[in-house]
């Protein structure tokens, strides 16, 4: 058991539904496996499940717990700051691929 620190600039959604709710309602949450630390109050880039940069979000809360199934999970509550423009998305996606997601290439 231990906490894993997330990259301060990355907030990657695994669920299309969680991402849809954030974009549709301006607030949302995502659930990640394991204990993770997301710094509350920080603005980060949100990525789709297929690693496309999509928006800037502000982390409101990060709650790590053991759920009823005995799994370590972290719920991250956030609010939408704004969606990225097409050009911003293209650049951020390329940078994240090089820095984070494509590191094993």
N, C-alpha and C positions, 0 to 999 in steps of 0.2 A: 504494500500500500504506500502510495506517495503521490505528491502533486507533480503534474507536468506543466511547465510554463509554456504558454502559447506565444507565437511570434506576435509582437505588439502591433503589427500592421495587418494581420490575417485573421479573418473570421469566416471560416468556410462552412457553408451549409451542407449537410448530408441529405436533408429532406426537402424536396420541392415544396411540400405543403407548408413547412415552417418559413421558407423564403417567400412564398406567395402571401402568407399572412402579414409578414413584415412590410412587403411592398404595397399591399392592398390597404392595410389599416395604419401604417406608420409606426406600429409597435409590434413586437413579437418576441419569441424566445426560441432557442434551439437547445437541444439536449445532446450532450457529447458523452461518450463512454469514458470512464476513468475520472479521476480527480484532476481538474485543470484550473489554472489561475488566469482569469481575464480581468485586467485592471478596470474597475468601475470608474466611470467618468471619461475614459479615453475614447477618442474617435478612431475607428479602424475601417479598412476596406473589407467589404463583404464579397464573398465569392460564391458562385453557384456550385452545385454538385459536380459540374464538369469543368471547374476551375476558371470560370469567366468572371472577371471583376464586374460588379454590378452596381454597387452603392457605397456610400459612406454611412456608417452607423455609429451611434454612441452607445457604449456599454453602460447599462444602468445598474446591473447586479450580476454577480456570479455566485451561484450557490452549489457547493459540492456536498453530496450526500450518498448514503447507501439506500437504494430504493427497496421496495417490498420484495423484489426478487433476489435481493442480496448483491446487486451489482453496484459498483462505484460509478456514479454519474455526476455530471455537472450541468446545471441549467443556467443558461446565459440569457438574461433579459436585455433587450436593446430597443432603441428607437431609431427610426430612419432620419438621417440628416438630409440626404438628397441622393437621387439616382445619379450615376455617372453619365457623362456624355459619351457618345460612341468613340470619340478619340481618346478620352480619358480611360475608358474601359479597355480599349485596344492596348494602350501603353501599359497600364497596370497589369493586365493579363500577361503580357509578354515579360514584364519584369518579374512577376510572381512565378512564372514558369521557370525562369532562369534561377531565381533565388530560392524558391521553396518547393514547388511541385515537381519540377523536372530535374531535381538534383541528382537523381540516379541515372540520368541519361549519359 
